[in-house]
Amino acid sequence: MLESASTLTKLRARGVVIVRRAEDIIDLNYVGLVFATVFFVLSVTPSLLPRDWLFQGLISGINAALGYGVGCVLEWLFRLWVRPRLTKIPPPPTWVRYAVKSAILITAALSAALMLVQSARWQREITALMGMEGTTTPAYLRTGLLSLSVGMAVVAVYRTVREIIRFLARLLNQWVRVPRELAPAAGFLVLVVLAVTIFNGVASRAFFAVANSAFSVRNDHTSANAIQPVQPERSGSPASLAKWETLGYEGRWFVSHGPTASKISEVTGKPAREPIRAYVGLESAEADQEPAELAAAELERTGAFDRKVLVVVTTTGTGWVNGMAAAAVEYMYGGDSAIVASQYSYLPSVLSFLADRSKAATAGRAMFDAIYAHWSARPPQQRPKLLVYGESLGSQGSEAAFDGLADLRTKVDGALWVGPPNSNRLWEQFVSRRDPGSREVEPVYADGLVVRFASDSADLARPSTEWRPPRIAYLQHASDPIVWWSTDLIFSQPDWLSEPRGADVSSQMRWWPFVTFWQVAADLTNAQGVTDGHGHRYGSLVLDGWAAIAAPPDWTAAMSDRIRAEIEAAEDFERKTK
């Protein structure tokens, strides 16, 4: 009997040892697991744009890892500050601890699975709002496995960093005689200082140098469908001051495409002129010449100041110009138009925004000032209409040319800005001072007297009050993350989520501190991955914008329909061949 009891005791002891060894292998922080589950659940709630399982898995995995880290910190603080004061409360039995941990594991797995099923429904709702095909629930469940893998990878990186800190702590204790109690904190401080110094110095410079070099290689390439123009009205032609090989990838595409005089006549049924497209690349100007002055000289050479309309475009980072916006003006005015643009960076807008957003502002102001000086030197009756255009980061650069609304209205005959970033100075002033009762996604400023905002063509006619020239219009979708992303989302709920939301934004989207900021930040990378009319895809709405701002006297709805069909076909060709 005693032998049996002894054997049973040994088996129990071995069982406890096995469990403890398994626990050591898994080495989970269960408070961290609770927070990881919460962060994961929040990450699969609706955001502005639909997500496939792959993209959602990456985002949710990072979110879960962040939650795990928060839980670990809180558990550490509890052990440090609270537990020593609870000495009178005995620790729970071993079986209770294991039961609680098992319950946490099961609850975490079930919660994640149930939320993924619900998230698949939400994703189908969002895709339906945007006229896209939705995901299936079984396919979307793959998000969980990918998130688990990503989360484990991030935690592994964290633990590697933790070991580095411990190593530094031992060195500091042995060689610098830092007290053992302070050594971990000192090791952490040393690592942070090194990381910040490297990132802000060598690493950041190296990253942007490599990025700049990589994108400059693409800039040197030429699309097989971009052919040097022969018309003197185009930059890059034999007669041009800006040589073909200096225009960059986007510049060469811009000047080699667009409607010709014969094509415009075919569409409009009226005589047409050859449109002027002037472009200056990063390498176009000589060492002692400013790019803006070269652009102005190119306009003088082509006779641009004698046309009916002149459009100054501030490009995105790589020098991209929206072909639909340019062609719309050229068709509207029968080719009696001139469009000028210049490149200020090799980097795409996102990287340009991070590396040096002031480049867009500096380039935008310099370009406009140079052209305005030539334009204003002419008698008023001999000047073309002067319009400005910018999309995304380009709108920010275009805005920078003006000190305020009064300065803008004094200098131009109209402005069209598309998908403006939330940090745009003039946009923010107009939206924050909107008329009481108007929504942030569809603001009304000063009763629509001068400035209007639109997500579709019908919005441009609202309110029904007079819209005085020169007219300024912003095109912005309620689902465009570029418009709505802001660091303010970290701590405060935006009006666009507290007010009745836009028609293509999920009714289930909610604001959470930090979470919404991260969700919308993730949406930035997919802003173009939706159908026209949603996200950062404005399509032929730019035609309606130009018609509302500066339509020619003979403008008709029938002409609008014909031009829309042509620019949409050209846009489709560009996407497939560029």
C-alpha positions as CSV (number, residue, x, y, z in Angstrom):
1,M,0.0,0.0,0.0
2,L,2.8,2.4,1.0
3,E,4.7,1.3,-2.1
4,S,1.7,2.2,-4.3
5,A,1.3,5.6,-2.7
6,S,5.0,6.2,-3.2
7,T,4.7,5.2,-6.8
8,L,1.7,7.5,-7.3
9,T,3.6,10.4,-5.7
10,K,6.5,9.8,-8.1
11,L,4.2,9.7,-11.1
12,R,2.6,13.0,-10.1
13,A,5.9,14.6,-9.5
14,R,7.1,13.4,-13.0
15,G,3.9,14.7,-14.5
16,V,4.4,18.1,-12.9
17,V,8.0,18.1,-14.2
18,I,6.8,17.2,-17.7
19,V,4.2,20.0,-17.6
20,R,6.8,22.5,-16.4
21,R,9.3,21.4,-19.1
22,A,6.6,21.8,-21.7
23,E,5.7,25.2,-20.3
24,D,9.4,26.2,-20.4
25,I,9.6,25.2,-24.1
26,I,6.5,27.2,-25.0
27,D,7.6,30.0,-22.7
28,L,4.4,32.0,-23.1
29,N,3.5,35.1,-21.2
30,Y,-0.2,34.6,-20.6
31,V,-0.9,38.2,-19.9
32,G,0.8,39.0,-23.1
33,L,-1.3,36.4,-24.8
34,V,-4.5,38.0,-23.6
35,F,-3.4,41.4,-25.0
36,A,-2.2,39.8,-28.2
37,T,-5.7,38.3,-28.7
38,V,-7.3,41.7,-28.0
39,F,-5.0,43.4,-30.5
40,F,-5.6,40.7,-33.1
41,V,-9.4,41.0,-32.7
42,L,-9.3,44.8,-33.1
43,S,-7.0,44.5,-36.2
44,V,-9.6,42.5,-38.1
45,T,-12.4,45.0,-37.5
46,P,-13.4,47.1,-40.6
47,S,-11.2,49.8,-41.9
48,L,-11.6,52.1,-44.9
49,L,-10.6,49.6,-47.6
50,P,-11.1,45.9,-48.2
51,R,-8.3,43.5,-47.5
52,D,-7.5,40.0,-48.7
53,W,-6.3,37.3,-46.4
54,L,-2.6,37.8,-47.1
55,F,-2.6,41.5,-46.4
56,Q,-4.8,41.1,-43.4
57,G,-2.5,38.3,-42.0
58,L,0.5,40.5,-42.2
59,I,-1.2,43.4,-40.5
60,S,-2.9,41.3,-37.8
61,G,0.3,39.4,-37.0
62,I,2.2,42.6,-36.3
63,N,-0.7,43.9,-34.3
64,A,-0.8,40.7,-32.2
65,A,2.9,41.0,-31.5
66,L,2.5,44.6,-30.4
67,G,-0.3,43.5,-28.0
68,Y,1.9,40.7,-26.7
69,G,4.6,43.2,-25.9
70,V,2.1,45.5,-24.1
71,G,0.9,42.5,-22.0
72,C,4.5,41.5,-21.1
73,V,5.3,45.1,-19.9
74,L,2.1,45.2,-17.8
75,E,2.9,41.8,-16.3
76,W,6.4,42.9,-15.5
77,L,5.1,46.1,-13.8
78,F,2.7,44.0,-11.8
79,R,5.5,41.8,-10.6
80,L,7.7,44.8,-9.8
81,W,5.2,47.1,-8.0
82,V,2.1,45.2,-7.0
83,R,3.1,41.6,-6.2
84,P,5.5,42.6,-3.3
85,R,2.5,44.2,-1.6
86,L,0.4,41.1,-1.8
87,T,2.5,38.8,0.4
88,K,-0.4,38.0,2.7
89,I,-2.3,36.4,-0.2
90,P,-1.1,32.9,-0.8
91,P,-0.3,31.9,-4.5
92,P,-2.9,29.7,-6.1
93,P,-2.4,26.0,-6.3
94,T,-0.5,24.6,-9.3
95,W,-3.6,23.0,-10.9
96,V,-5.5,26.4,-10.7
97,R,-2.6,28.1,-12.6
98,Y,-2.6,25.4,-15.3
99,A,-6.4,25.6,-15.6
100,V,-6.3,29.3,-16.0
101,K,-3.6,29.1,-18.6
102,S,-5.4,26.4,-20.5
103,A,-8.6,28.5,-20.4
104,I,-6.6,31.5,-21.8
105,L,-5.2,29.4,-24.7
106,I,-8.6,28.0,-25.6
107,T,-10.4,31.4,-25.3
108,A,-7.7,33.0,-27.4
109,A,-8.0,30.4,-30.2
110,L,-11.8,30.5,-30.2
111,S,-12.0,34.3,-30.1
112,A,-9.6,34.6,-33.0
113,A,-11.5,32.1,-35.1
114,L,-14.9,33.6,-34.4
115,M,-13.6,37.1,-35.2
116,L,-12.1,35.9,-38.5
117,V,-15.5,34.5,-39.5
118,Q,-17.1,37.9,-38.6
119,S,-14.3,39.8,-40.3
120,A,-14.9,37.8,-43.5
121,R,-18.6,39.1,-43.4
122,W,-17.3,42.7,-42.9
123,Q,-14.9,42.3,-45.8
124,R,-17.7,41.2,-48.1
125,E,-19.8,44.2,-47.0
126,I,-16.9,46.6,-47.8
127,T,-16.2,45.0,-51.2
128,A,-20.0,45.2,-52.0
129,L,-19.9,49.0,-51.2
130,M,-17.1,49.3,-53.8
131,G,-18.5,47.0,-56.4
132,M,-15.8,44.4,-55.9
133,E,-15.8,40.7,-55.5
134,G,-15.8,39.6,-51.9
135,T,-13.8,36.9,-50.1
136,T,-15.1,33.6,-48.9
137,T,-15.0,32.7,-45.2
138,P,-12.8,29.5,-45.6
139,A,-10.3,31.5,-47.7
140,Y,-10.2,34.3,-45.1
141,L,-9.5,31.9,-42.2
142,R,-6.0,31.5,-43.6
143,T,-5.4,35.0,-42.1
144,G,-5.2,33.3,-38.7
145,L,-2.3,31.0,-39.6
146,L,-0.4,33.7,-41.3
147,S,-0.9,36.1,-38.4
148,L,0.4,33.5,-36.0
149,S,3.5,33.0,-38.0
150,V,4.1,36.7,-38.3
151,G,3.5,37.3,-34.6
152,M,5.9,34.6,-33.6
153,A,8.5,36.0,-35.9
154,V,8.1,39.5,-34.4
155,V,8.3,38.1,-30.8
156,A,11.4,36.1,-31.8
157,V,13.0,39.4,-32.9
158,Y,12.0,41.0,-29.6
159,R,13.6,38.2,-27.6
160,T,16.7,38.5,-29.6
161,V,16.8,42.2,-28.7
162,R,16.2,41.3,-25.1
163,E,19.2,39.0,-25.1
164,I,21.3,41.7,-26.6
165,I,20.3,44.0,-23.8
166,R,21.2,41.4,-21.2
167,F,24.6,40.9,-22.9
168,L,25.2,44.7,-22.8
169,A,24.1,44.7,-19.1
170,R,26.7,42.1,-18.2
171,L,29.4,44.0,-20.1
172,L,28.5,47.2,-18.3
173,N,28.5,45.5,-15.0
174,Q,31.9,43.9,-15.5
175,W,33.8,46.6,-17.3
176,V,32.2,49.9,-16.3
177,R,31.1,48.7,-12.9
178,V,27.5,49.7,-13.4
179,P,25.5,48.3,-10.4
180,R,23.8,45.0,-11.2
181,E,20.4,46.5,-10.5
182,L,20.9,49.4,-13.0
183,A,22.8,47.4,-15.6
184,P,19.7,46.2,-17.6
185,A,18.3,49.7,-17.8
186,A,21.7,51.1,-18.8
187,G,22.0,48.3,-21.5
188,F,18.6,49.2,-22.8
189,L,19.6,52.9,-22.9
190,V,22.8,52.1,-24.8
191,L,20.9,50.0,-27.4
192,V,18.3,52.7,-27.9
193,V,20.9,55.4,-28.3
194,L,22.8,53.3,-30.8
195,A,19.7,52.4,-32.7
196,V,18.4,56.0,-32.9
197,T,21.8,57.3,-33.9
198,I,22.2,54.7,-36.6
199,F,18.7,55.1,-37.9
200,N,18.7,58.9,-37.9
201,G,22.2,59.0,-39.3
202,V,23.8,56.2,-41.2
203,A,20.8,53.9,-41.6
204,S,18.3,56.5,-42.8
205,R,20.8,58.1,-45.1
206,A,21.8,54.7,-46.5
207,F,18.1,53.6,-46.9
208,F,17.1,56.7,-48.8
209,A,20.3,56.6,-50.8
210,V,19.7,53.0,-51.8
211,A,16.0,53.8,-52.5
212,N,17.0,56.9,-54.5
213,S,19.5,54.9,-56.5
214,A,17.1,52.1,-57.1
215,F,14.3,54.4,-58.4
216,S,16.8,56.4,-60.4
217,V,17.6,53.2,-62.3
218,R,13.9,53.0,-63.2
219,N,13.9,56.7,-64.0
220,D,16.6,56.0,-66.7
221,H,14.4,53.4,-68.4
222,T,11.9,54.1,-71.1
223,S,8.7,52.2,-71.7
224,A,8.6,50.4,-75.0
225,N,5.4,52.3,-75.6
226,A,7.0,55.7,-75.0
227,I,8.4,57.1,-78.3
228,Q,10.2,60.4,-78.7
229,P,7.7,63.0,-80.0
230,V,8.5,64.9,-83.2
231,Q,5.9,67.7,-82.7
232,P,7.7,70.9,-81.6
233,E,4.8,71.4,-79.1
234,R,6.2,68.6,-77.0
235,S,9.2,68.6,-74.6
236,G,11.7,66.0,-75.6
237,S,11.2,66.7,-79.3
238,P,14.2,67.7,-81.5
239,A,13.1,71.3,-81.1
240,S,12.8,71.1,-77.3
241,L,15.0,72.8,-74.7
242,A,14.4,69.8,-72.4
243,K,16.1,66.9,-74.1
244,W,14.3,63.5,-74.4
245,E,16.9,61.5,-72.5
246,T,16.7,63.9,-69.5
247,L,12.9,63.7,-68.9
248,G,12.9,60.6,-66.8
249,Y,10.6,57.6,-67.1
250,E,7.3,59.4,-66.2
251,G,8.2,62.5,-68.2
252,R,9.0,60.5,-71.4
253,W,5.6,58.7,-71.0
254,F,3.8,62.0,-70.5
255,V,5.1,63.8,-73.6
256,S,4.8,60.8,-75.9
257,H,1.1,60.2,-75.1
258,G,-2.1,62.2,-75.0
259,P,-4.5,63.2,-77.7
260,T,-3.2,64.7,-81.0
261,A,-5.0,67.5,-82.9
262,S,-6.5,64.9,-85.3
263,K,-7.8,62.7,-82.5
264,I,-9.3,65.7,-80.7
265,S,-11.1,66.7,-83.9
266,E,-12.4,63.2,-84.3
267,V,-13.9,63.1,-80.8
268,T,-15.3,66.7,-80.7
269,G,-16.2,67.1,-84.3
270,K,-14.5,70.5,-84.4
271,P,-11.1,71.9,-85.7
272,A,-8.3,71.4,-83.1
273,R,-4.8,72.5,-82.4
274,E,-1.9,70.4,-81.4
275,P,-1.8,70.5,-77.5
276,I,1.3,71.7,-75.8
277,R,2.9,69.4,-73.2
278,A,6.0,70.8,-71.5
279,Y,8.0,68.8,-69.0
280,V,11.3,69.2,-67.1
281,G,13.1,66.2,-65.6
282,L,15.5,66.2,-62.8
283,E,18.4,66.1,-65.3
284,S,17.0,68.5,-67.8
285,A,18.4,71.8,-66.5
286,E,22.0,72.8,-66.9
287,A,24.2,73.2,-63.8
288,D,23.6,77.0,-63.7
289,Q,19.9,76.9,-64.6
290,E,16.8,76.5,-62.4
291,P,14.3,73.8,-63.5
292,A,11.5,76.2,-63.1
293,E,13.1,78.8,-65.4
294,L,13.7,76.0,-68.0
295,A,10.0,75.1,-67.8
296,A,9.0,78.8,-68.3
297,A,11.5,79.0,-71.3
298,E,9.9,75.8,-72.7
299,L,6.5,77.4,-72.5
300,E,7.8,80.6,-74.3
301,R,9.3,78.4,-77.0
302,T,6.1,76.6,-77.7
303,G,3.9,79.7,-77.6
304,A,2.0,78.4,-74.6
305,F,1.2,81.8,-73.3
306,D,-0.9,82.4,-76.5
307,R,-3.2,79.4,-75.9
308,K,-6.6,79.6,-74.3
309,V,-5.7,77.7,-71.1
310,L,-2.4,77.0,-69.3
311,V,-2.3,74.3,-66.6
312,V,0.5,74.2,-64.0
313,V,0.8,70.6,-62.7
314,T,2.7,69.7,-59.5
315,T,3.7,66.1,-60.0
316,T,3.9,63.2,-57.4
317,G,7.3,62.1,-56.2
318,T,8.4,60.2,-59.3
319,G,7.2,63.0,-61.7
320,W,3.9,61.2,-62.5
321,V,1.2,63.3,-64.1
322,N,-2.4,62.0,-64.3
323,G,-2.9,61.4,-68.0
324,M,-6.7,61.6,-67.6
325,A,-6.6,65.0,-66.0
326,A,-4.2,66.3,-68.7
327,A,-6.2,64.8,-71.6
328,A,-9.5,66.1,-70.2
329,V,-8.3,69.7,-70.5
330,E,-6.9,69.1,-74.0
331,Y,-10.2,67.7,-75.3
332,M,-12.3,70.3,-73.6
333,Y,-10.3,73.2,-75.2
334,G,-9.9,71.6,-78.6
335,G,-6.1,71.3,-78.1
336,D,-5.8,75.1,-77.6
337,S,-4.1,74.3,-74.3
338,A,-0.7,74.0,-72.6
339,I,0.2,71.8,-69.7
340,V,3.5,72.1,-67.8
341,A,5.0,69.9,-65.1
342,S,8.4,69.0,-63.6
343,Q,10.0,66.2,-61.7
344,Y,11.5,66.9,-58.2
345,S,12.4,63.4,-57.0
346,Y,13.1,59.8,-58.1
347,L,11.1,58.4,-55.1
348,P,7.4,57.5,-55.1
349,S,5.2,59.8,-53.1
350,V,5.2,57.8,-49.9
351,L,9.0,57.6,-49.7
352,S,9.3,61.2,-50.9
353,F,6.8,62.2,-48.1
354,L,9.0,60.5,-45.5
355,A,12.3,61.5,-46.8
356,D,11.7,65.2,-47.5
357,R,8.2,66.4,-48.0
358,S,9.4,69.9,-48.3
359,K,10.7,69.1,-51.8
360,A,7.2,69.0,-53.2
361,A,6.4,72.4,-51.6
362,T,9.6,74.0,-52.8
363,A,9.3,72.6,-56.3
364,G,5.6,73.6,-56.5
365,R,6.2,77.2,-55.4
366,A,9.3,77.6,-57.6
367,M,7.5,76.3,-60.7
368,F,4.3,78.4,-60.2
369,D,6.3,81.6,-59.4
370,A,8.4,81.3,-62.5
371,I,5.5,80.7,-64.8
372,Y,3.3,83.3,-63.1
373,A,6.1,85.9,-63.6
374,H,5.9,85.3,-67.4
375,W,2.2,85.0,-67.5
376,S,1.5,88.2,-65.5
377,A,4.0,90.2,-67.7
378,R,1.5,90.0,-70.5
379,P,-1.5,92.3,-70.9
380,P,-4.6,90.8,-69.2
381,Q,-6.5,90.4,-72.5
382,Q,-3.6,88.4,-74.0
383,R,-3.2,85.8,-71.2
384,P,-4.5,82.3,-71.2
385,K,-6.6,81.0,-68.3
386,L,-4.2,80.0,-65.6
387,L,-5.1,76.8,-63.8
388,V,-3.3,74.7,-61.2
389,Y,-3.6,71.0,-60.6
390,G,-2.1,68.5,-58.1
391,E,-2.9,65.0,-57.0
392,S,-1.9,63.4,-53.7
393,L,1.4,64.8,-52.6
394,G,1.3,66.9,-55.8
395,S,-1.7,68.8,-54.3
396,Q,0.4,69.6,-51.3
397,G,3.2,71.0,-53.4
398,S,0.7,72.9,-55.5
399,E,-1.0,74.4,-52.5
400,A,2.4,75.6,-51.2
401,A,2.6,78.2,-54.0
402,F,-0.1,80.3,-52.3
403,D,-0.1,82.0,-48.9
404,G,-3.9,81.7,-48.5
405,L,-7.2,81.8,-50.2
406,A,-7.0,85.5,-51.1
407,D,-3.5,85.0,-52.7
408,L,-4.8,81.9,-54.6
409,R,-7.9,83.8,-56.0
410,T,-5.7,86.7,-57.0
411,K,-3.3,84.7,-59.0
412,V,-5.2,81.9,-60.8
413,D,-8.4,81.3,-62.7
414,G,-9.1,77.9,-61.1
415,A,-7.6,75.1,-59.0
416,L,-8.3,71.4,-59.0
417,W,-6.7,69.3,-56.2
418,V,-7.3,65.6,-56.0
419,G,-6.9,63.2,-53.1
420,P,-5.2,65.8,-50.8
421,P,-3.2,64.4,-47.9
422,N,-4.6,65.3,-44.5
423,S,-1.5,67.5,-43.8
424,N,-2.3,69.9,-46.7
425,R,-2.3,73.4,-45.2
426,L,-5.1,75.1,-47.1
427,W,-7.3,72.0,-47.2
428,E,-7.0,71.7,-43.4
429,Q,-8.1,75.3,-43.0
430,F,-11.1,75.0,-45.2
431,V,-12.2,71.7,-43.6
432,S,-11.7,72.8,-40.0
433,R,-13.7,76.0,-40.7
434,R,-16.5,74.4,-42.6
435,D,-20.0,75.6,-42.2
436,P,-21.9,74.2,-39.1
437,G,-23.9,71.1,-39.9
438,S,-21.7,70.0,-42.9
439,R,-19.8,66.8,-42.6
440,E,-16.0,66.4,-42.7
441,V,-16.3,64.0,-45.6
442,E,-18.4,66.5,-47.6
443,P,-17.6,69.9,-46.1
444,V,-19.3,73.1,-47.2
445,Y,-17.0,76.1,-46.8
446,A,-18.5,79.6,-46.8
447,D,-21.7,78.3,-48.4
448,G,-19.7,76.9,-51.4
449,L,-19.1,80.5,-52.6
450,V,-15.5,79.8,-53.8
451,V,-14.2,76.4,-52.5
452,R,-16.1,73.1,-53.0
453,F,-15.5,69.5,-52.1
454,A,-16.7,66.5,-54.1
455,S,-16.7,62.7,-54.0
456,D,-18.7,62.5,-57.2
457,S,-20.0,64.7,-60.0
458,A,-23.2,65.6,-58.2
459,D,-21.3,67.0,-55.3
460,L,-19.8,69.7,-57.5
461,A,-23.3,71.2,-57.9
462,R,-23.9,71.4,-54.2
463,P,-24.8,73.7,-52.5
464,S,-27.1,75.3,-55.0
465,T,-25.9,78.7,-54.3
466,E,-23.6,80.7,-56.6
467,W,-20.1,79.4,-57.2
468,R,-18.0,82.4,-58.0
469,P,-14.9,82.3,-60.2
470,P,-12.1,81.7,-59.8
471,R,-13.3,78.3,-58.5
472,I,-11.4,75.9,-56.3
473,A,-12.4,72.3,-56.1
474,Y,-11.1,69.3,-54.0
475,L,-11.9,65.8,-55.1
476,Q,-11.9,63.5,-52.1
477,H,-13.4,60.1,-51.4
478,A,-14.7,59.1,-47.9
479,S,-12.7,55.9,-48.3
480,D,-9.4,57.5,-49.4
481,P,-6.9,56.8,-46.6
482,I,-4.5,59.4,-48.0
483,V,-7.1,62.1,-47.2
484,W,-8.0,60.8,-43.8
485,W,-4.7,59.4,-42.3
486,S,-3.3,61.6,-39.6
487,T,-1.4,61.3,-36.4
488,D,-4.4,62.8,-34.6
489,L,-6.1,59.4,-35.1
490,I,-3.8,58.1,-32.3
491,F,-5.6,59.9,-29.5
492,S,-8.8,61.5,-30.9
493,Q,-11.8,60.3,-32.8
494,P,-12.1,62.2,-36.1
495,D,-15.3,63.8,-37.2
496,W,-15.5,61.6,-40.3
497,L,-16.1,58.6,-37.9
498,S,-18.4,60.4,-35.4
499,E,-20.6,62.0,-38.1
500,P,-22.7,60.0,-40.6
501,R,-20.0,58.4,-42.7
502,G,-19.5,58.3,-46.4
503,A,-21.5,55.9,-48.6
504,D,-18.5,53.6,-49.2
505,V,-17.3,53.3,-45.6
506,S,-18.5,50.4,-43.5
507,S,-21.1,51.2,-40.9
508,Q,-19.2,48.8,-38.6
509,M,-16.0,50.8,-38.6
510,R,-15.2,52.2,-35.1
511,W,-12.5,54.4,-33.7
512,W,-10.1,53.0,-31.2
513,P,-7.1,54.8,-29.7
514,F,-3.9,53.8,-31.6
515,V,-5.8,51.0,-33.4
516,T,-7.5,53.2,-36.0
517,F,-4.3,55.1,-36.7
518,W,-2.6,51.8,-37.4
519,Q,-5.5,50.5,-39.5
520,V,-5.7,53.6,-41.7
521,A,-1.9,53.7,-42.0
522,A,-2.0,50.1,-43.3
523,D,-4.7,51.2,-45.8
524,L,-2.3,53.7,-47.3
525,T,-0.4,50.9,-48.9
526,N,-3.5,49.7,-50.7
527,A,-5.1,53.0,-51.6
528,Q,-5.1,52.2,-55.3
529,G,-6.2,48.6,-55.0
530,V,-9.9,49.3,-55.4
531,T,-12.3,50.3,-58.2
532,D,-12.6,53.8,-59.6
533,G,-14.7,56.0,-57.5
534,H,-13.3,54.7,-54.2
535,G,-10.1,54.9,-52.2
536,H,-7.5,56.9,-54.1
537,R,-8.9,56.0,-57.5
538,Y,-10.6,59.1,-58.9
539,G,-10.9,58.0,-62.5
540,S,-12.8,60.3,-64.9
541,L,-14.1,62.4,-62.0
542,V,-11.3,64.8,-62.9
543,L,-13.1,65.6,-66.1
544,D,-16.2,66.7,-64.1
545,G,-13.9,68.7,-61.8
546,W,-12.4,70.6,-64.8
547,A,-15.9,71.1,-66.3
548,A,-17.1,72.6,-63.0
549,I,-14.1,74.9,-62.6
550,A,-13.3,76.1,-66.1
551,A,-15.6,74.7,-68.8
552,P,-15.3,76.4,-72.2
553,P,-18.4,78.3,-73.5
554,D,-19.4,75.5,-75.9
555,W,-19.3,72.7,-73.3
556,T,-22.2,70.2,-73.5
557,A,-23.2,67.0,-71.7
558,A,-22.8,65.1,-75.0
559,M,-19.3,66.3,-75.4
560,S,-18.6,65.3,-71.8
561,D,-19.7,61.7,-72.5
562,R,-17.5,61.4,-75.7
563,I,-14.5,62.7,-73.9
564,R,-15.1,60.5,-70.9
565,A,-15.1,57.4,-73.0
566,E,-11.8,58.4,-74.7
567,I,-9.9,59.3,-71.5
568,E,-11.1,56.1,-69.8
569,A,-9.9,54.0,-72.8
570,A,-6.6,55.8,-72.7
571,E,-6.2,55.1,-69.0
572,D,-7.0,51.5,-69.5
573,F,-4.3,51.3,-72.2
574,E,-1.8,53.0,-69.9
575,R,-2.4,50.5,-67.0
576,K,-1.8,47.6,-69.4
577,T,1.2,48.8,-71.3
578,K,3.1,51.3,-69.2
